[in-house]
């Protein structure tokens, strides 16, 4: 088992903001801007869904990794920390999922 965490990945992504785009894919995403990052995240999310529907375990693992990475890049681009997202998830788990969803109303 690895000791690598999403916190480690988020810190690595944050550090890539200072890199050169010619040597860092992450930096090239930051340079392209939030709309490009969001589009890339969406593409990876769709690819993850397709892998899940196809039942291809290896592809699902790879696409899920891509999706998590691009989600964290998108959060960093908008100055939202993983800690803030985890805090929100923690808040939501204080009640049942159905009750939490109902509390968000029709648009939740």
N, C-alpha and C positions, 0 to 999 in steps of 0.2 A: 504494500500500500504506500502511496506517495503522501508526503507531508505538504505538497503544493496545495494552496487554497485560493479561493476567489479573491481574498484580500491580497495575496501575493500577486495575482494577475492584475488586479486593479492598481496596485502600486507600480508594477512594471509599465502598464499603459500610461499612467501619469508621468513616469520618468521619460517616456518616449516623446513627450511634447517638446523636449529640448533637443531631440536628435535631428539629423539631417534627413530630409525626405528622400534623398537619393539612396540612403542605406536603411531606411526604416519604413516599412509598410504602414505602421501605426501613425507615424508622423505624416505620411502622405495622405492618410485619411483625415487627420486634423487639418491639414492645409486645404483639403477639398471642401471642408465645412460640414456643419451639422446636417444639412439636407442630404448630402452624398452619404454620410455615415448612416443616417436613418434608412436610406434606400438600401444600402448594403446589408444592414441588420434585417430588413424585411425580406430580402432575397434569401439570406441564410435561414431565416425562420421558415420560409416556404420549403426550402430544401430539406430542413429537418422534418417537417410534416410529411413530405413525400417519402423520405427514408423510413419513417415510422409506419406509414401506410403500406409500404412495400415489404415490411418485415425484415429489412436488411440491417441486422444488428450493428455490423461494422460501420456501415454508412451512417446509421443513426448516431453512433458515438462520435464520429468525425463531424457531422453536421451540427450536433448539439454543442460540441466544443467551439465550432465557428460561431454559432449563435450566441453563446455566452460571451465570447471574446468581443464580438461586435456590439452586443448590448452594453458591455462595460466601456467600450470606446465611446458609444453614444452618450452614456451617462457622464463620462468625463468631459466630453465636448460641451455639455450643458451644465457643467459644474454641479452635478448631483453625485454624491458619494454612495458607494455600496453600503456604507453604514446607515445612511438615511433610508435606503430601500429596505434593508434588513430590519430596521427599527419599525417601519411601516408593516412589514410582514409579521413581526412580533406582536404589534398592536392588534392586527387582524386575527391572530391565533388565540386571542383572549376570549373569543366566543366561537360558536360553531360557524363553519363556512357559509351555511345557508343564512344564518342570522346576520353575519357580516355583509354578505352580498345584498340582502334586503335593506340593510342600513344605508347602502349607497344609493338607493332609489332606482328608478327606471333606467338611468344612464350608466349604472355601475356595471 
